[in-house]
């Protein structure tokens, strides 16, 4: 694992220390790693949403679509 040193103003360091204590993190590094993972997830979700918004329209989703999906998941033919 690589090491990275960062500098924070005192109020930000105090905030990080509070989060570590209040939210059960083992260290400030663990807290920062969690923030980075969450930011990566947020960016991935954003890119998927944008890709979906830019894609061609699909067929309408109706009750029959969901029945077919349920049947496929259950391993049977739709009613």
C-alpha positions, 0 to 999 in steps of 0.5 A: 500500500502506498502512503500519501500525506495531506495537509488540512487546515485545523478546522478540517482536521478537527472535523475528520477527527470527529468523524473517526470518533463518532462513526467508528472508523479506526483511523483518519486514513480509513475515513479518507479511504471510505470517502474516496470509495464513495466518490468513485461509486458516485462518479460511476453512478453518474456516468451510468445515468448520463449514458442512459439519458443519452441512449436511444429510447427503449420500448415502454415498460408495462405490466407484461414486461414485468410479468415476463421478467418475473417468469424469466427469473423464476425459470418459467414461461410467462402467463 
